[in-house]
């Protein structure tokens, strides 16, 4: 104890000596210390006492011409959803979390239908527009509905991330006054099927919220997303009527809907002020930081990966030279903004009697303060159909039923009502009919023996029911350490044949994949066959901004990454173009191995139809396996080999995971 005391005493004396040495001994020293102290205080008080930030500084960076994207409602004026619902007099708040736009579309449709059917005032709400904790303030007189998509590896959409995080840490019984219903969108082909809606409802239950009806789930793998939603919606309306006592309106489902938007032709608008087709992020990408700016990117190279002439699979490499602000990391996604084919644009313009008015400027605004018009305005009719609405999307049964209200004749109306009467009838119609909006209007008129145009169908209805054009996301198949300025994607060109179609077979073309095929063909790449439907596109884009093989694209950050330790082993399972991110992983590890870095063992289980038809990147993978000197093992599964049983990746997975070496590979992280 004494020695410790002496040590402390010695240190104390040393400190006093040091302070005496540092003490100012002259007037100049004192003035210098005072000056240093004043400068330090001034620096620390900057922004508080002097050089305060200008509260209007942000106005220098706002673009008034971009205000049309938000519509007449402008930006959200409050982050408190309870205050907003009270201000607008809404009974039902429909929160949506959407990545591709489907959940948002369902939410908007439900918000339009509930007032018509049950006299309930409803509003559709972007989850990121309001603070999650204000949901806890909703009284029991309000009802919350959650329509949530599961994206990627079981992740919430960008705009639902904050809400999902909030649910994980709030205290129990925080939401004891909340009554809710929920619907999820997912794909049962993937491991985390509807994981987001399951997590959210579990969180709501933990916090004391009351569920009004069983959770609804859509399954994209069965192609029943629309019908799953309609079934859940009917059960929800039953609960509102029978359990909560809300009365059905006199017109019920047959009541003509009130339009949510207004579209006005205006020849006086300056053409220079029009939005001519340039895509915009409707969701503020700054909320999540996951999306880069949208830029026109040039296709540097494109080649065919399949040996079969009946299908196309493209390896497309882009050039980032003219977009220095765009960067990517291995595992990220590249989002492609497609253009509608000329055939669908012209078909819809013609049946509406608008072919001669396609260049006329239009103004789009919302008639409901709770709804934002997310189509850029002002624009032109041609740009609306070519760039901003997916006019080639399949029309839902709900939409067909609503179209009957605008039919040009009783016979046409009866036809539309007959095919949309029930689920089975409509499914049979779709099994043999490519039913885009333009095609459906033509078919309905022809079935009724009519030749007149649908000039009574308002553009505002189409703005409301047609999905807004969304980007398509592709896993980047290149490594950022070997190709930092040349990301590549792997694209299977989709042409889905209808099951009930007769000869000749009717196929539904994928929007973005056929667009990319057309751009690739325009660059005179050899070895790429023309698309079967001979679709044409305005490849030069609005104001010639895409001439020369450019497409609008942006990078989206992904959580699907290589382990930080290159020595960590990997098990990769993929079928078809699902190989894309794993190709990038293998390329990266091959490079790391070549410069002497330790690389963990890898197992790739890959499935396709036939080795001589669609085994993409086959030679490249074999070369990588040789370069990695036993650290990459490839197991293949072929589902359509002549004379052999069908084998899928699931079968290989079951067998290979029984091997001791694979179990060791999965469990250990220190293998080099």
HELIX and SHEET records of a PDB file:
HELIX    1   1 UNK A    2  UNK A   22  1                                  21    
HELIX    2   2 UNK A   27  UNK A   44  1                                  18    
HELIX    3   3 UNK A   57  UNK A   61  5                                   5    
HELIX    4   4 UNK A   64  UNK A   69  5                                   6    
HELIX    5   5 UNK A   81  UNK A   88  1                                   8    
HELIX    6   6 UNK A  102  UNK A  118  1                                  17    
HELIX    7   7 UNK A  127  UNK A  129  5                                   3    
HELIX    8   8 UNK A  132  UNK A  137  5                                   6    
HELIX    9   9 UNK A  158  UNK A  160  5                                   3    
HELIX   10  10 UNK A  161  UNK A  169  1                                   9    
HELIX   11  11 UNK A  195  UNK A  206  1                                  12    
HELIX   12  12 UNK A  220  UNK A  222  5                                   3    
HELIX   13  13 UNK A  225  UNK A  242  1                                  18    
HELIX   14  14 UNK A  252  UNK A  254  5                                   3    
HELIX   15  15 UNK A  271  UNK A  273  5                                   3    
HELIX   16  16 UNK A  285  UNK A  287  5                                   3    
HELIX   17  17 UNK A  342  UNK A  351  1                                  10    
HELIX   18  18 UNK A  355  UNK A  357  5                                   3    
HELIX   19  19 UNK A  381  UNK A  383  1                                   3    
HELIX   20  20 UNK A  384  UNK A  388  3                                   5    
HELIX   21  21 UNK A  397  UNK A  403  1                                   7    
HELIX   22  22 UNK A  404  UNK A  406  5                                   3    
HELIX   23  23 UNK A  410  UNK A  419  1                                  10    
HELIX   24  24 UNK A  423  UNK A  430  1                                   8    
HELIX   25  25 UNK A  437  UNK A  447  1                                  11    
HELIX   26  26 UNK A  459  UNK A  465  1                                   7    
HELIX   27  27 UNK A  511  UNK A  522  1                                  12    
HELIX   28  28 UNK A  542  UNK A  544  5                                   3    
HELIX   29  29 UNK A  576  UNK A  579  5                                   4    
HELIX   30  30 UNK A  580  UNK A  594  1                                  15    
HELIX   31  31 UNK A  618  UNK A  627  1                                  10    
HELIX   32  32 UNK A  649  UNK A  656  1                                   8    
HELIX   33  33 UNK A  660  UNK A  667  1                                   8    
SHEET    1   A 4 UNK A 122  UNK A 126  0                                        
SHEET    2   A 4 UNK A  92  UNK A  97  1                                        
SHEET    3   A 4 UNK A 143  UNK A 151  1                                        
SHEET    4   A 4 UNK A 155  UNK A 156 -1                                        
SHEET    1   B 5 UNK A 122  UNK A 126  0                                        
SHEET    2   B 5 UNK A  92  UNK A  97  1                                        
SHEET    3   B 5 UNK A 143  UNK A 151  1                                        
SHEET    4   B 5 UNK A 179  UNK A 186  1                                        
SHEET    5   B 5 UNK A 210  UNK A 211  1                                        
SHEET    1   C 5 UNK A 122  UNK A 126  0                                        
SHEET    2   C 5 UNK A  92  UNK A  97  1                                        
SHEET    3   C 5 UNK A 143  UNK A 151  1                                        
SHEET    4   C 5 UNK A 179  UNK A 186  1                                        
SHEET    5   C 5 UNK A 216  UNK A 219  1                                        
SHEET    1   D 3 UNK A 261  UNK A 265  0                                        
SHEET    2   D 3 UNK A 361  UNK A 366 -1                                        
SHEET    3   D 3 UNK A 379  UNK A 380 -1                                        
SHEET    1   E 6 UNK A 472  UNK A 475  0                                        
SHEET    2   E 6 UNK A 333  UNK A 337 -1                                        
SHEET    3   E 6 UNK A 550  UNK A 556 -1                                        
SHEET    4   E 6 UNK A 295  UNK A 304 -1                                        
SHEET    5   E 6 UNK A 313  UNK A 319 -1                                        
SHEET    6   E 6 UNK A 488  UNK A 492 -1                                        
SHEET    1   F 2 UNK A 495  UNK A 497  0                                        
SHEET    2   F 2 UNK A 507  UNK A 509 -1                                        
SHEET    1   G 3 UNK A 570  UNK A 575  0                                        
SHEET    2   G 3 UNK A 602  UNK A 608  1                                        
SHEET    3   G 3 UNK A 632  UNK A 638  1                                        
END                                                                             
